[in-house]
Amino acid sequence: MSDIKDMMFEDSKDLLDEIDSNDISEQCIKLKKLEDKILEKEKELKELKDESDRISSQVIPELMQEQGLSQLKLADGSAVTVAKTYNCTVNKEQIESAYKWLRDNELGDLIKNEVAVSFGVGEDNKAQRLLDLAAENGYQPSTKTKVEPMVLKALYRERIESGLDMPSDLFNLFIKDKTKITRK
């Protein structure tokens, strides 16, 4: 048994002799520095985006409002406008209540129903049948309901612009100004 161990050790020793541990070490250090640099740049990018958002949604809209301006042309020909942006999502804890509210307010057609049936290997022919047939054959279809985010956002904008509200305990709602610069 020890002969096999000795032979394995000799074989691996040959492999270790061929590997330059300095090269591996250098490349690992290089990779680590690159990963650190990427994290630093991502943090810097996030800070830039936050500052851009602050200027776009607060600073410029306030300055333009103080001057009574709704739009502005810059010397380079760019156009500056400020518009409201609307956002609305369903509170995760209140999905059923939110869907009930939509249905009660005659907005149930915004809710999508997805129905799926799982089949085993080699059952492609059964997969072609409708859900009724799947249920008759003992398969339990799974269903999922959802409202597309852009549809919900548009609904919120329409309701606000029509003077109607939406329950903030069921939906995450916010409106903010956004500056748009159309470059020449």
CYANA upper distance limits for C-alpha pairs under 8 A (distance plus 0.5 A):
  1 MET  CA      5 LYS  CA      7.14
  2 SER  CA      6 ASP  CA      6.53
  3 ASP  CA      7 MET  CA      6.64
  4 ILE  CA      8 MET  CA      6.61
  5 LYS  CA      9 PHE  CA      6.55
  6 ASP  CA     10 GLU  CA      6.64
  7 MET  CA     11 ASP  CA      6.69
  8 MET  CA     12 SER  CA      6.65
  9 PHE  CA     13 LYS  CA      6.41
 10 GLU  CA     14 ASP  CA      6.87
 11 ASP  CA     15 LEU  CA      7.13
 12 SER  CA     16 LEU  CA      6.63
 13 LYS  CA     17 ASP  CA      6.64
 14 ASP  CA     18 GLU  CA      7.06
 15 LEU  CA     19 ILE  CA      7.08
 20 ASP  CA     24 ILE  CA      7.37
 21 SER  CA     25 SER  CA      6.49
 22 ASN  CA     26 GLU  CA      6.44
 23 ASP  CA     27 GLN  CA      6.64
 24 ILE  CA     28 CYS  CA      6.60
 25 SER  CA     29 ILE  CA      6.68
 26 GLU  CA     30 LYS  CA      6.60
 27 GLN  CA     31 LEU  CA      6.53
 28 CYS  CA     32 LYS  CA      6.59
 29 ILE  CA     33 LYS  CA      6.69
 30 LYS  CA     34 LEU  CA      6.71
 31 LEU  CA     35 GLU  CA      6.63
 32 LYS  CA     36 ASP  CA      6.69
 33 LYS  CA     37 LYS  CA      6.61
 34 LEU  CA     38 ILE  CA      6.63
 35 GLU  CA     39 LEU  CA      6.79
 36 ASP  CA     40 GLU  CA      6.71
 37 LYS  CA     41 LYS  CA      6.68
 38 ILE  CA     42 GLU  CA      6.59
 39 LEU  CA     43 LYS  CA      6.68
 40 GLU  CA     44 GLU  CA      6.70
 41 LYS  CA     45 LEU  CA      6.52
 42 GLU  CA     46 LYS  CA      6.67
 43 LYS  CA     47 GLU  CA      6.79
 44 GLU  CA     48 LEU  CA      6.75
 45 LEU  CA     49 LYS  CA      6.66
 46 LYS  CA     50 ASP  CA      6.62
 47 GLU  CA     51 GLU  CA      6.70
 48 LEU  CA     52 SER  CA      6.56
 49 LYS  CA     53 ASP  CA      6.55
 50 ASP  CA     54 ARG  CA      6.69
 51 GLU  CA     55 ILE  CA      6.75
 52 SER  CA     56 SER  CA      6.49
 53 ASP  CA     57 SER  CA      6.31
 53 ASP  CA     58 GLN  CA      8.49
 53 ASP  CA    178 LYS  CA      8.49
 54 ARG  CA     58 GLN  CA      5.98
 54 ARG  CA     59 VAL  CA      7.18
 55 ILE  CA     59 VAL  CA      5.14
 55 ILE  CA     60 ILE  CA      6.42
 56 SER  CA     60 ILE  CA      6.43
 56 SER  CA     61 PRO  CA      7.69
 56 SER  CA    177 ASP  CA      7.94
 56 SER  CA    178 LYS  CA      5.85
 56 SER  CA    179 THR  CA      5.25
 56 SER  CA    180 LYS  CA      8.25
 57 SER  CA     61 PRO  CA      6.88
 57 SER  CA    176 LYS  CA      6.91
 57 SER  CA    177 ASP  CA      5.23
 57 SER  CA    178 LYS  CA      5.21
 57 SER  CA    179 THR  CA      6.84
 58 GLN  CA     62 GLU  CA      6.50
 58 GLN  CA    177 ASP  CA      7.62
 59 VAL  CA     63 LEU  CA      6.72
 60 ILE  CA     64 MET  CA      6.49
 60 ILE  CA    179 THR  CA      7.49
 61 PRO  CA     65 GLN  CA      6.50
 61 PRO  CA     82 VAL  CA      6.73
 61 PRO  CA    177 ASP  CA      7.27
 61 PRO  CA    178 LYS  CA      8.13
 61 PRO  CA    179 THR  CA      7.47
 62 GLU  CA     66 GLU  CA      6.63
 63 LEU  CA     67 GLN  CA      6.92
 64 MET  CA     68 GLY  CA      6.57
 64 MET  CA     69 LEU  CA      5.54
 64 MET  CA     70 SER  CA      7.28
 64 MET  CA     71 GLN  CA      8.42
 65 GLN  CA     69 LEU  CA      6.40
 65 GLN  CA     70 SER  CA      7.89
 70 SER  CA     81 THR  CA      6.82
 70 SER  CA     82 VAL  CA      7.20
 71 GLN  CA     79 ALA  CA      7.69
 71 GLN  CA     80 VAL  CA      6.00
 71 GLN  CA     81 THR  CA      5.03
 71 GLN  CA     82 VAL  CA      7.47
 72 LEU  CA     79 ALA  CA      6.28
 72 LEU  CA     80 VAL  CA      5.49
 72 LEU  CA     81 THR  CA      7.09
 73 LYS  CA     77 GLY  CA      6.62
 73 LYS  CA     78 SER  CA      6.28
 73 LYS  CA     79 ALA  CA      5.08
 73 LYS  CA     80 VAL  CA      6.67
 74 LEU  CA     78 SER  CA      5.74
 74 LEU  CA     79 ALA  CA      6.77
 74 LEU  CA     80 VAL  CA      8.00
 76 ASP  CA    184 LYS  CA      7.75
 77 GLY  CA    183 ARG  CA      7.72
 77 GLY  CA    184 LYS  CA      5.98
 78 SER  CA    181 ILE  CA      7.04
 78 SER  CA    182 THR  CA      5.95
 78 SER  CA    183 ARG  CA      5.03
 78 SER  CA    184 LYS  CA      5.55
 79 ALA  CA    181 ILE  CA      6.14
 79 ALA  CA    182 THR  CA      5.58
 79 ALA  CA    183 ARG  CA      7.21
 79 ALA  CA    184 LYS  CA      8.31
 80 VAL  CA    179 THR  CA      7.42
 80 VAL  CA    180 LYS  CA      6.24
 80 VAL  CA    181 ILE  CA      5.11
 80 VAL  CA    182 THR  CA      6.97
 81 THR  CA    179 THR  CA      6.27
 81 THR  CA    180 LYS  CA      5.83
 81 THR  CA    181 ILE  CA      7.14
 82 VAL  CA    177 ASP  CA      6.90
 82 VAL  CA    178 LYS  CA      6.05
 82 VAL  CA    179 THR  CA      4.89
 82 VAL  CA    180 LYS  CA      6.60
 83 ALA  CA    177 ASP  CA      6.08
 83 ALA  CA    178 LYS  CA      6.00
 83 ALA  CA    179 THR  CA      7.02
 83 ALA  CA    180 LYS  CA      8.16
 84 LYS  CA    175 ILE  CA      7.02
 84 LYS  CA    176 LYS  CA      6.03
 84 LYS  CA    177 ASP  CA      4.89
 84 LYS  CA    178 LYS  CA      6.53
 85 THR  CA    175 ILE  CA      6.11
 85 THR  CA    176 LYS  CA      5.89
 85 THR  CA    177 ASP  CA      6.46
 85 THR  CA    178 LYS  CA      6.95
 86 TYR  CA    153 LYS  CA      6.79
 86 TYR  CA    154 ALA  CA      8.38
 86 TYR  CA    156 TYR  CA      7.52
 86 TYR  CA    157 ARG  CA      6.38
 86 TYR  CA    173 LEU  CA      8.21
 86 TYR  CA    174 PHE  CA      6.53
 86 TYR  CA    175 ILE  CA      5.12
 86 TYR  CA    176 LYS  CA      7.23
 87 ASN  CA    153 LYS  CA      5.74
 87 ASN  CA    156 TYR  CA      7.87
 87 ASN  CA    172 ASN  CA      8.27
 87 ASN  CA    173 LEU  CA      6.28
 87 ASN  CA    174 PHE  CA      5.88
 87 ASN  CA    175 ILE  CA      6.87
 88 CYS  CA    149 PRO  CA      8.05
 88 CYS  CA    152 LEU  CA      6.66
 88 CYS  CA    153 LYS  CA      5.60
 88 CYS  CA    156 TYR  CA      6.99
 88 CYS  CA    171 PHE  CA      6.82
 88 CYS  CA    172 ASN  CA      5.88
 88 CYS  CA    173 LEU  CA      5.11
 88 CYS  CA    174 PHE  CA      7.18
 89 THR  CA    149 PRO  CA      7.16
 89 THR  CA    152 LEU  CA      7.43
 89 THR  CA    153 LYS  CA      7.99
 89 THR  CA    171 PHE  CA      6.01
 89 THR  CA    172 ASN  CA      5.58
 89 THR  CA    173 LEU  CA      7.33
 90 VAL  CA     94 GLN  CA      7.62
 90 VAL  CA     95 ILE  CA      6.76
 90 VAL  CA     98 ALA  CA      7.25
 90 VAL  CA    170 LEU  CA      6.76
 90 VAL  CA    171 PHE  CA      4.98
 90 VAL  CA    172 ASN  CA      6.55
 91 ASN  CA     95 ILE  CA      6.76
 91 ASN  CA     98 ALA  CA      8.38
 91 ASN  CA    169 ASP  CA      8.14
 91 ASN  CA    170 LEU  CA      6.08
 91 ASN  CA    171 PHE  CA      5.67
 91 ASN  CA    172 ASN  CA      6.51
 94 GLN  CA     98 ALA  CA      6.39
 94 GLN  CA    169 ASP  CA      8.40
 94 GLN  CA    170 LEU  CA      6.03
 94 GLN  CA    171 PHE  CA      8.49
 95 ILE  CA     99 TYR  CA      6.65
 95 ILE  CA    170 LEU  CA      7.93
 96 GLU  CA    100 LYS  CA      6.61
 97 SER  CA    101 TRP  CA      6.64
 97 SER  CA    170 LEU  CA      7.30
 98 ALA  CA    102 LEU  CA      6.79
 98 ALA  CA    170 LEU  CA      5.73
 98 ALA  CA    171 PHE  CA      7.55
 99 TYR  CA    103 ARG  CA      6.69
 99 TYR  CA    108 GLY  CA      7.77
 99 TYR  CA    111 ILE  CA      7.91
100 LYS  CA    104 ASP  CA      6.45
101 TRP  CA    105 ASN  CA      6.60
102 LEU  CA    106 GLU  CA      6.88
102 LEU  CA    107 LEU  CA      5.24
102 LEU  CA    108 GLY  CA      5.77
102 LEU  CA    110 LEU  CA      8.46
103 ARG  CA    107 LEU  CA      5.75
103 ARG  CA    108 GLY  CA      4.57
103 ARG  CA    109 ASP  CA      8.30
104 ASP  CA    108 GLY  CA      8.13
107 LEU  CA    111 ILE  CA      8.45
110 LEU  CA    147 VAL  CA      6.47
110 LEU  CA    148 GLU  CA      8.34
110 LEU  CA    151 VAL  CA      7.75
110 LEU  CA    152 LEU  CA      8.38
111 ILE  CA    145 THR  CA      6.94
111 ILE  CA    146 LYS  CA      5.99
111 ILE  CA    147 VAL  CA      5.22
111 ILE  CA    148 GLU  CA      8.30
112 LYS  CA    145 THR  CA      5.88
112 LYS  CA    146 LYS  CA      5.65
112 LYS  CA    147 VAL  CA      6.30
112 LYS  CA    148 GLU  CA      8.23
113 ASN  CA    143 THR  CA      7.34
113 ASN  CA    144 LYS  CA      6.21
113 ASN  CA    145 THR  CA      4.90
113 ASN  CA    146 LYS  CA      7.10
114 GLU  CA    143 THR  CA      5.96
114 GLU  CA    144 LYS  CA      5.41
114 GLU  CA    145 THR  CA      6.49
115 VAL  CA    141 PRO  CA      7.10
115 VAL  CA    142 SER  CA      6.33
115 VAL  CA    143 THR  CA      4.83
115 VAL  CA    144 LYS  CA      6.87
116 ALA  CA    141 PRO  CA      6.01
116 ALA  CA    142 SER  CA      5.78
116 ALA  CA    143 THR  CA      6.68
117 VAL  CA    127 ALA  CA      8.27
117 VAL  CA    131 LEU  CA      7.88
117 VAL  CA    134 ALA  CA      7.90
117 VAL  CA    139 TYR  CA      7.66
117 VAL  CA    140 GLN  CA      7.37
117 VAL  CA    141 PRO  CA      5.00
117 VAL  CA    142 SER  CA      6.80
118 SER  CA    139 TYR  CA      8.10
118 SER  CA    141 PRO  CA      7.66
119 PHE  CA    123 GLU  CA      6.54
119 PHE  CA    124 ASP  CA      8.09
119 PHE  CA    126 LYS  CA      8.12
119 PHE  CA    127 ALA  CA      7.09
123 GLU  CA    127 ALA  CA      7.02
124 ASP  CA    128 GLN  CA      7.33
125 ASN  CA    129 ARG  CA      8.07
126 LYS  CA    134 ALA  CA      8.09
129 ARG  CA    133 LEU  CA      6.55
129 ARG  CA    134 ALA  CA      7.46
130 LEU  CA    134 ALA  CA      7.05
131 LEU  CA    135 ALA  CA      6.68
131 LEU  CA    141 PRO  CA      7.70
132 ASP  CA    136 GLU  CA      6.84
133 LEU  CA    137 ASN  CA      6.83
134 ALA  CA    138 GLY  CA      7.03
134 ALA  CA    139 TYR  CA      5.79
134 ALA  CA    140 GLN  CA      7.95
134 ALA  CA    141 PRO  CA      8.01
135 ALA  CA    139 TYR  CA      5.67
135 ALA  CA    140 GLN  CA      6.69
135 ALA  CA    141 PRO  CA      7.72
147 VAL  CA    151 VAL  CA      7.48
147 VAL  CA    152 LEU  CA      7.13
148 GLU  CA    152 LEU  CA      6.86
149 PRO  CA    153 LYS  CA      6.61
150 MET  CA    154 ALA  CA      6.62
151 VAL  CA    155 LEU  CA      6.63
152 LEU  CA    156 TYR  CA      6.70
153 LYS  CA    157 ARG  CA      6.82
154 ALA  CA    158 GLU  CA      6.63
155 LEU  CA    159 ARG  CA      6.60
156 TYR  CA    160 ILE  CA      6.63
156 TYR  CA    165 ASP  CA      8.34
156 TYR  CA    166 MET  CA      7.76
157 ARG  CA    161 GLU  CA      6.56
158 GLU  CA    162 SER  CA      6.56
159 ARG  CA    163 GLY  CA      6.70
159 ARG  CA    164 LEU  CA      5.26
159 ARG  CA    165 ASP  CA      6.57
159 ARG  CA    166 MET  CA      8.18
160 ILE  CA    164 LEU  CA      5.81
160 ILE  CA    165 ASP  CA      6.43
166 MET  CA    171 PHE  CA      7.94
167 PRO  CA    171 PHE  CA      6.80
168 SER  CA    172 ASN  CA      6.60
168 SER  CA    173 LEU  CA      6.85
